[in-house]
Amino acid sequence: MYLGGCVSYTLAIAHNKGGTGKTTTAVQLTDALGIQRIADIDIHKGLSVINNLRPNNKKWEIIDTSSKEKLAESINDVNKDNLLLIDCGGFDSEMTRVAITLADLVITPANDDITEQLGLDSFNRTLNDISNITNNQIIAHVLMTRTHPSRKNFEAITNAIIEVRTS
């Protein structure tokens, strides 16, 4: 998959805050990008539930994520013909940190609500922790979701993201 100048094989949809649209974003990207392999590490298992509602000939392959070792093994088996999307839960956990650490691309759904800005600040601290532990800077790309179409001014969220990245 070619996204914004880089080739990505493992895509993690992650944010510490619940209700940001991670599962919705995962469903949309999975179908839009033709991804067939899914790791559903959210405790609510939203992608797995959605997958069970899909016609048999349209089901995704849900990989075994019963341990962080199995998740890491599945990520290590990814190649350009065998892409993987990981739907992380809205909380900080070892499993989510493994997914973020090993993913080629991290997308963080958010909107311009003040609670989202606070959530992004918290998630940035998580990314900094992971970066310090792995000695590799982890960057998440914010994807604006659930934003009313009439909104035109995103100065507050843009400034919050810039402030978080420079702190």
N, C-alpha and C positions, 0 to 999 in steps of 0.2 A: 504494500500500500504506500503510495506517495503522498505525503502531507507536508505542505509548506516547505519544500526544499529538502526534506529528509525522508529516508525510507524507514518505515516502522512496521514491525512484525507483531509486537505486543503492545496493545493499547489499554491503559488502565483508566477507568472513569472513577475518580476519587475525590473525596472531600470529607472532612471530619464531621460536618454538619449534616443532619438528616433533612430530607425534604427539599433538596436542592434540584432534583431532577436527574439524578445519576442513572437510575434504571430507565427512565424515559429516553434519555440521551443514548444510553447503551442500545436500546431497541432500535432507535432511529439510525444510529451509526452502523450497527450490525447489518441491517438490511441494505442501507445505502452503499456500504463498502463491500458487500458480499462476503462478510465474515461468517464462517460456519462453526467455529469453535469458541465456546464461551466458558469462562470461569465465573461462577456466581458465588462470591464469597460474602455477600450481604446476608445477615442472619434472617432477613425476611424472605429470601429466595425469590424475589420478584421475577427475575428472568426465567427461573425454572418454572414458575407458575405460568407465565406467559407462554413459554415453550410448550407446555402441556396443552394449551388451548390452540396451538397452531396445527394446521393439517399435517398429517404424517409425512408427506413429501416436502414439507417446508420446515421441519424441526431442525434446530441447531444441535450440535454435539456439545453436551454439557460435561465438562471434564471433572474428574474426581478432585475435590479440594478438601478432603478430609483431614489434611495436615499441611503445614507450610512446606514440608519436604516434597509432597506430591504436587503442590502448586509450583514450586521452583523447578521440579522435573518437567512439568508440562510447559513452563515458560522456556526452559532450555531446549525443548524439542521443536520450538517454533522456527519456521523458515518462511521464505517469500510465498510458498505455495500452501502454507499451513498457518494462517494468521490466527491470533488469539485476542479476544477482548475480555477484560476483567471488569466485572461490576463490583466495586468495593462498597461496603456498608458505610453509613453515616456515623462513623465512630473511629477512634484510633485503636488499632489492634496489631498484634504481631503479623497476622495474615495480611492485613492491609499494607503494612510496612514492607513485607516481602514483595507484594505486588508492585508497589510504587518503586522500590529499589531496582527491580529487575525489568520493569516495563521500558520499552523504547520511547513511549510518549505517554504523558499523564495529562488528562483533560479534567478540568474542574468546573462543573456546572455551577453557576451562581446567577443571582439577579441583583438589581441595584438597591435592594432593601437594606436598611441599617443592620439587621441581624445577619445578613449575608456578609456584610463588610466585617463584622466581628468574627464570623465564621472563617473568612479568608485569613484574617490575622492569626487565628488559632491554627489553621491548616499550614500557614507559612512557618509557624514554629515547629510543627511536626516535620515539614520538609527540611528545615534547618537541622533538626535533630538527626534525621536520616542522613543528610549530607555530611554532617560531622562524623557520624559513625562510619560511613562508607568511604569518606574522603573523596566524594564525587558529588558535585553540585547537582541536586535534583531540582528541576524546574517544572512547574505545572502551568498549563495554558488554560486561562479562564475562558469559558464559553458562556456567554450571556444567554440565559434561558428564562422562561416565564416572565418576560418583560413585556409590558403592555405596548402594542404597536404605536400608540400615540406618543410614547416617550421619545424625546429627541436629545435631551441633555443628560449625558452620562458622566459629567464632570466629577461628581462625588465618588462614584465607584472607581473611575479612572485614577483619581488622586489617591484613593485608599490603596489601590493595587500598587501604584508607584511608591507610596510611602512604605508599604509592606516589603516591597522588593529591595528598597534601599536601607531598611533598618537592620 
